[in-house]
């Protein structure tokens, strides 16, 4: 038992949790001008399962996606007078429903204060969040694009409400909202450092032993076996 405790302490003390990256912004960060229907309210928060670093982010692994879009409608395919879209899903669900996320952090970006839109690579569209959904019964999942010149667009994506019978909506048929912002001052993403004081989880919420604990027990068992062999 003493050997098991020793192995657990040594093993868990070496465990390090990875840094992740948070993308977060809302309508308060922009000058918002509804161009088709009145959809002025939105917020986005996305956690990427990778450290904040330069490079291409082409559908990166995501921990979670949470976003809301709210507004009033008139004369649209859905026929709704208003809507309040709220989506909180895992990264796996996000991609499985037909969505995508694309941008590139410039090699010269200064990461200590997060990443501003001006530090994304490209001359035109530098950030694309496409919340397109297929066969989920929703008209209003969003496409949001930001450009290097400090302009952007929020509109409904080309969602497929139902594939049988086929019912779909094209880009902007439900709403279009124009955005303006200061590309040098709009911080789009920041690093999330892992907590340093929390111990690693040894038992899952279902009561099952975690891989970490199982490995530690295996190592401890081997140590006990080796000790007995040496004493023979």
SULNOR-V574391 format. One record per residue. N is the residue number from 0. PSI is psi in whole degrees, 0 to 359 (none if undefined). OMEGA is omega in radians with two decimals (none if undefined). Layout:
[[N:PSI:OMEGA] [N:PSI:OMEGA]]
This chain:
[[0:321:3.13] [1:322:3.12] [2:318:3.13] [3:315:3.14] [4:318:-3.14] [5:315:3.14] [6:317:3.12] [7:315:-3.13] [8:316:-3.14] [9:318:-3.07] [10:314:-3.10] [11:333:3.13] [12:340:-3.13] [13:354:-3.10] [14:130:3.07] [15:137:3.12] [16:144:-3.03] [17:148:3.01] [18:143:3.02] [19:177:-3.08] [20:133:3.12] [21:129:2.94] [22:127:-3.12] [23:132:3.05] [24:164:3.13] [25:179:-3.11] [26:334:-3.14] [27:346:3.13] [28:358:-3.02] [29:162:2.82] [30:115:-2.98] [31:127:3.13] [32:101:3.07] [33:127:-3.14] [34:328:3.06] [35:115:-2.99] [36:166:-2.97] [37:89:-3.12] [38:83:-3.04] [39:352:-2.98] [40:129:3.11] [41:158:3.02] [42:145:-3.13] [43:137:2.99] [44:121:-3.07] [45:132:3.07] [46:122:-3.12] [47:134:-3.09] [48:63:3.13] [49:149:-3.14] [50:157:3.05] [51:116:-3.06] [52:158:3.05] [53:156:3.10] [54:177:-3.13] [55:131:3.06] [56:90:-3.11] [57:97:-3.03] [58:59:-3.13] [59:160:3.06] [60:133:-3.09] [61:144:3.03] [62:311:-3.13] [63:158:3.06] [64:127:3.08] [65:120:3.07] [66:154:3.13] [67:146:3.02] [68:133:-3.06] [69:140:3.08] [70:180:3.13] [71:143:-3.03] [72:159:3.06] [73:134:3.06] [74:61:-3.13] [75:163:3.10] [76:327:-3.12] [77:329:-3.08] [78:4:-3.13] [79:141:3.06] [80:338:-3.13] [81:167:3.08] [82:157:3.03] [83:96:-3.11] [84:130:3.09] [85:117:-3.13] [86:123:3.07] [87:104:-3.00] [88:167:3.08] [89:167:3.08] [90:322:3.12] [91:315:3.12] [92:322:-3.12] [93:310:-3.12] [94:326:-3.12] [95:331:-3.10] [96:356:3.10] [97:11:-3.07] [98:170:-3.14] [99:161:3.13] [100:127:-3.06] [101:132:3.01] [102:172:3.10] [103:127:3.07] [104:125:-3.08] [105:148:-3.12] [106:335:-3.11] [107:9:-3.13] [108:137:3.06] [109:113:-2.95] [110:350:-3.04] [111:333:3.12] [112:25:-3.08] [113:187:-3.13] [114:122:3.06] [115:161:-3.13] [116:325:3.13] [117:344:-3.14] [118:12:3.01] [119:145:-3.09] [120:146:3.09] [121:157:-3.12] [122:342:-3.10] [123:253:3.10] [124:122:-3.07] [125:350:3.14] [126:127:3.13] [127:119:2.95] [128:114:3.13] [129:103:-3.12] [130:21:-3.09] [131:136:3.11] [132:141:-3.13] [133:124:3.06] [134:30:3.11] [135:2:3.08] [136:17:-3.08] [137:136:3.09] [138:335:-2.78] [139:2:3.04] [140:144:-2.83] [141:150:2.87] [142:122:3.11] [143:126:3.14] [144:136:3.07] [145:138:-3.11] [146:158:-3.10] [147:335:-3.09] [148:6:3.11] [149:21:3.04] [150:163:3.14] [151:179:-3.08] [152:135:2.99] [153:124:3.14] [154:165:3.04] [155:144:3.10] [156:178:3.11] [157:70:-3.04] [158:142:3.02] [159:104:-3.07] [160:318:3.13] [161:139:3.10] [162:343:3.12] [163:101:-0.02] [164:155:-3.08] [165:123:3.04] [166:123:-3.08] [167:166:3.13] [168:140:-3.11] [169:168:3.14] [170:129:2.99] [171:7:3.14] [172:343:3.10] [173:318:3.14] [174:151:3.03] [175:128:3.12] [176:125:3.13] [177:144:-3.09] [178:143:2.99] [179:146:-3.07] [180:166:3.06] [181:107:-3.04] [182:333:-3.13] [183:342:-3.08] [184:345:3.14] [185:105:3.10] [186:116:-3.04] [187:326:-3.06] [188:151:3.13] [189:161:3.11] [190:145:3.02] [191:107:3.12] [192:141:-3.13] [193:150:3.08] [194:137:-3.07] [195:339:-3.02] [196:347:-3.09] [197:130:3.08] [198:154:3.09] [199:150:-3.10] [200:123:-3.14] [201:339:3.12] [202:129:-3.11] [203:171:-3.14] [204:336:3.13] [205:356:-3.12] [206:355:-3.14] [207:149:3.10] [208:139:3.13] [209:158:3.07] [210:327:3.13] [211:313:-3.13] [212:320:3.13] [213:318:3.12] [214:319:3.12] [215:320:3.12] [216:323:3.10] [217:315:3.12] [218:316:3.14] [219:319:3.11] [220:320:3.10] [221:320:3.13] [222:318:3.12] [223:317:3.11] [224:316:-3.12] [225:321:3.13] [226:317:-3.13] [227:321:3.11] [228:319:-3.11] [229:331:-3.09] [230:350:3.14] [231:none:none]]
